Structures are given as C-alpha cells and as structure tokens.
Amino acid sequence: MDKIFSCDYQPVSEVDADRDSDATITNRPTRRAQEFLEKNLATITITGLLIVLILLVTAVIIAITVEPFRRVLIMKATPTSTGHTGTSVYPVELNSQRQCLPTTPRITYSCGNSTTEAEARGCAYDPLAGCWLHKECPRDFTHEFATFNHGKPFVYYYDEGMTRQMKDYDEVGRNPDRYWTSIREHLVHCLYLLRRGHEVHMRGDRLDTMLGDLEHVDHCTNMLADWLRRDDPVLDHVGTSGQTHCFMSCT
C-alpha cells in the first residue's frame, strides 16, 4: 500500500511575509531616493539657483540686444497734471545713433489748475506757449516770440470785438477766460513752438504738455500750410534761391 504523505504545512510568520511583500520591494527605491536627496540637498539647491541665474541673464541680454524684444522695454506715459511729484517716461528711438531723450523716469513738474497754485509751484506765464510753465521746463524762443512784433508784445483783447485791451503778458496770463488776438500772433506761435520742439529734442531736454502733443503739432503745421496756400502776389515773387549741388546723409 502506498504511503500517504502529510499535507501539514507550517504557516509563514507575519514578519517574514512583510519582509518579502511587494510593498517592501516597491518602497526600496523610494528610500534610496530620499537618502540621495538628503546627502546631496545642498548641491542640488546650488545647481538649481545657478540655472535660474543663467536663464535670467540670458533673458536680459536678449531683451537688450534682439529686436523686437528691446522695444518692449520702451515705456510710454503721459505726464501727470495733478501734481509735481509724479514720474513719466518718454519714448526713445533706439535704432538711431543719437539717443536724445532719457530712458529713465524723471520728475514731472506740473503747474496745477490755477494761477495761485502755479505760482506756488514755481511756474510763470510763458507767452510763446500761452500757458503757465514750470521754471524747470524749457523756454526756447520765448524772447523771439515776445519781440517779433517789431520789438513789442502782440496785442491781446478780452473780447472778439476788441473793446478791452490787455496791457501786457502778465495780464494775459492772469485772465481766467479766453483772450483774442491777431492771426499773425497765432502763426508766429506755431513757428517758434515747432523750433522749440526741435531744440528740446536734440539736447534731450524736458517735453512740456504742448510740445509732446502730436495733435497740436498737426494743428500748427496745417495752419501754416493753409495760410501759405492763400493767394498773395508777394509769395509768388522770385526772391529766394537754393543750391542743388549738396549731398546729405541720414542716421
């Protein structure tokens, strides 16, 4: 008769089961990773910071040297009219060799909204602009404008009917309402304001509200052009000449 073998197996202990379980095998790489991070934390941190620094330096170099990224750095802002402690940034043409206007913010000097406020802020009436202007703002060609009328100030009135005349520019500046004057005065105003704008731009000086207003520039050039289109025999007389044998460059 064949011998019957016993099937009495000994159970595996829980300790041994846990030791060889899938969970234990899975956790082994995680523990190794944690040990690696703990030992090399300082090196990893320094390496990460160096990579971030290199990326930042690269981004700055691209922004400064590569078009069109550097144009993004050019900020535009309208000078504030509520106070003299605000800042403004003026546009700059970076493609030209001559960078006339500053790229850094600087103080905006405002004259407020009344003659009392203007005087308290260091402003005075500028006959050429026909507005109050801070002492830090350019006043190119103000004297030329004020003496254009045969060395005398232009004549101003309180009303269009010319019944009440103002005695001087100080009275004009303190008038709380409109003034009336000749068309010649307006044309000369446009002439010298355009010249002031050019001088201010070339030396990188401050732009006042009127000089920086493209609509006013268009107004002045259109007004000069309209009057030059009028029929005037004097303008058609031969009285000027030019040299064609000239050669220019541009930058």
C-alpha positions in Angstrom: 0.0 0.0 0.0 1.4 3.4 -0.9 2.5 5.7 1.8 0.3 8.7 2.4 2.3 11.9 2.8 1.1 14.5 5.2 0.0 17.9 3.9 0.6 19.6 7.2 2.4 22.9 6.2 3.9 25.4 8.6 2.4 28.9 8.3 4.7 31.7 7.3 5.2 34.3 10.0 3.9 37.8 9.5 7.4 39.2 9.9 8.7 37.1 7.1 5.7 37.9 4.9 6.2 41.6 5.3 9.8 41.4 4.6 9.2 39.8 1.2 6.0 41.7 0.3 5.5 43.8 -2.9 5.1 46.9 -0.8 8.5 46.4 0.7 10.1 45.9 -2.7 8.3 49.0 -4.0 9.5 51.2 -1.1 13.1 50.3 -1.5 13.8 52.7 -4.5 11.9 55.5 -2.7 14.1 55.1 0.4 17.2 55.2 -1.7 15.9 58.4 -3.5 15.3 60.1 -0.1 18.7 59.1 1.1 20.2 60.6 -2.1 18.3 63.8 -1.7 19.3 64.2 2.0 23.0 63.7 1.2 23.1 66.0 -1.9 20.5 68.6 -1.0 23.0 71.5 -0.9 24.5 70.6 -4.3 21.1 70.3 -5.9 19.9 73.6 -4.5 23.1 75.5 -5.7 22.8 73.9 -9.1 19.2 75.0 -9.4 19.9 78.5 -8.4 22.8 78.7 -11.0 20.4 77.5 -13.7 17.8 80.2 -12.8 20.5 82.9 -12.8 21.8 81.8 -16.2 18.3 81.9 -17.6 17.7 85.4 -16.2 21.0 86.8 -17.6 20.2 85.2 -21.0 16.7 86.8 -21.0 18.1 90.3 -20.1 20.7 90.0 -22.9 18.0 89.0 -25.4 15.7 91.9 -24.3 18.5 94.4 -24.7 20.1 93.3 -28.0 17.5 91.5 -30.0 14.6 93.1 -31.9 11.7 93.3 -31.2 12.2 92.4 -27.6 14.1 95.6 -26.7 11.2 97.7 -27.9 9.1 96.2 -25.2 11.3 97.9 -22.7 10.4 101.3 -24.0 7.6 102.7 -21.8 5.1 105.4 -22.7 3.4 107.5 -20.2 1.6 110.8 -20.2 2.9 113.4 -17.7 0.6 113.8 -14.8 -1.3 117.1 -14.3 -2.3 116.5 -10.7 1.0 117.2 -9.1 4.7 117.9 -9.5 5.9 114.7 -7.8 4.8 112.2 -10.4 7.2 110.5 -12.8 7.0 109.9 -16.6 9.0 108.0 -19.1 9.5 109.4 -22.6 9.7 107.3 -25.8 13.2 106.8 -27.3 14.2 105.7 -30.8 16.9 103.1 -30.1 17.7 102.4 -33.7 19.4 105.8 -34.2 22.9 106.5 -33.2 21.8 109.5 -31.2 19.6 108.8 -28.2 18.2 112.2 -27.5 15.6 111.6 -24.8 16.2 109.8 -21.5 15.1 106.2 -20.9 14.9 106.6 -17.1 11.9 108.1 -15.3 12.2 111.7 -14.1 10.0 114.1 -12.1 7.1 115.7 -13.9 6.7 119.4 -12.9 3.0 120.4 -13.0 1.6 123.9 -12.7 -1.8 122.7 -11.2 -5.0 124.3 -12.3 -4.9 127.9 -11.1 -2.6 130.9 -11.1 -2.2 130.7 -7.3 -1.3 127.1 -7.5 1.0 127.7 -10.4 3.0 130.4 -8.7 3.3 128.3 -5.5 4.9 125.5 -7.6 7.4 127.8 -9.3 5.6 128.4 -12.5 5.3 131.6 -14.6 3.3 132.5 -17.7 5.0 131.7 -21.0 3.9 134.0 -23.8 5.0 131.6 -26.5 3.0 128.6 -25.2 0.2 130.8 -24.0 0.2 128.7 -20.8 1.8 128.7 -17.3 5.1 126.8 -17.4 7.3 125.5 -14.6 10.8 127.1 -14.2 12.4 123.7 -14.9 10.7 123.5 -18.3 12.5 124.8 -21.5 11.5 128.3 -22.7 13.4 128.4 -26.0 12.4 131.2 -28.3 10.1 132.9 -25.8 12.1 136.2 -26.2 12.0 135.9 -30.0 8.2 135.4 -29.9 7.7 138.3 -27.5 9.7 140.7 -29.6 8.6 139.5 -33.0 6.0 142.3 -33.4 8.6 145.0 -34.1 10.1 144.5 -30.7 6.7 144.9 -29.0 4.3 142.4 -27.5 1.4 141.3 -29.5 -1.9 142.9 -28.7 -4.5 140.9 -26.8 -8.1 141.6 -26.0 -10.7 140.3 -23.6 -13.4 140.1 -26.3 -13.5 139.5 -30.1 -14.9 143.0 -30.7 -11.6 144.4 -29.4 -13.2 146.7 -26.9 -11.0 145.9 -23.9 -7.3 145.5 -24.5 -4.8 143.7 -22.1 -1.8 145.8 -21.2 0.9 143.1 -21.1 1.6 139.4 -20.9 1.2 139.2 -17.2 -2.4 140.4 -17.6 -2.9 137.9 -20.3 -1.7 135.1 -18.1 -3.9 136.0 -15.2 -7.0 136.2 -17.3 -9.4 133.4 -16.2 -11.2 133.3 -19.5 -10.2 133.4 -23.2 -8.2 136.0 -25.0 -8.4 137.3 -28.5 -5.5 138.3 -30.7 -4.3 138.5 -34.3 -3.9 135.6 -36.7 -0.3 136.7 -37.1 0.3 136.0 -33.4 -1.1 132.5 -33.8 1.2 131.8 -36.8 4.3 133.1 -35.0 3.3 131.0 -32.0 3.2 127.9 -34.2 6.5 128.8 -35.9 8.5 129.2 -32.7 6.9 126.3 -30.9 8.0 124.0 -33.7 11.5 125.3 -33.4 11.4 124.9 -29.6 10.3 121.3 -30.0 13.3 120.6 -32.3 15.8 122.2 -29.9 14.4 120.4 -26.9 14.5 117.0 -28.7 18.1 117.4 -29.9 19.5 118.1 -26.5 17.3 115.6 -24.7 15.5 118.2 -22.5 12.1 118.1 -21.0 9.0 118.0 -23.1 6.1 120.1 -21.9 2.5 119.1 -22.4 2.1 121.1 -25.6 5.4 120.0 -27.2 4.6 116.4 -26.6 1.1 116.7 -28.1 1.0 115.4 -31.7 -2.4 116.9 -32.3 -1.0 120.4 -31.5 1.9 119.8 -33.9 -0.5 118.8 -36.6 -2.6 121.8 -35.9 0.3 124.2 -36.2 1.7 122.7 -39.4 -1.8 122.6 -41.0 -2.4 126.2 -40.1 0.9 127.4 -41.6 0.2 125.4 -44.7 -3.3 126.8 -45.1 -2.1 130.4 -44.9 0.7 129.7 -47.4 -1.9 128.4 -49.8 -3.6 131.8 -49.9 -3.3 134.0 -52.9 -0.6 136.5 -52.2 1.4 138.0 -55.0 4.3 138.6 -52.7 4.7 134.9 -52.1 4.9 134.2 -55.8 7.7 136.7 -56.4 11.2 135.3 -57.1 13.1 136.2 -54.0 14.9 133.0 -52.9 17.4 130.5 -54.2 18.9 127.2 -53.3 21.9 125.1 -54.1 21.2 121.7 -55.7 24.9 120.6 -55.6 24.6 119.3 -52.0 24.8 115.8 -50.6 23.4 114.6 -47.3 23.4 111.6 -45.1 20.9 110.2 -42.5 21.3 108.1 -39.4 
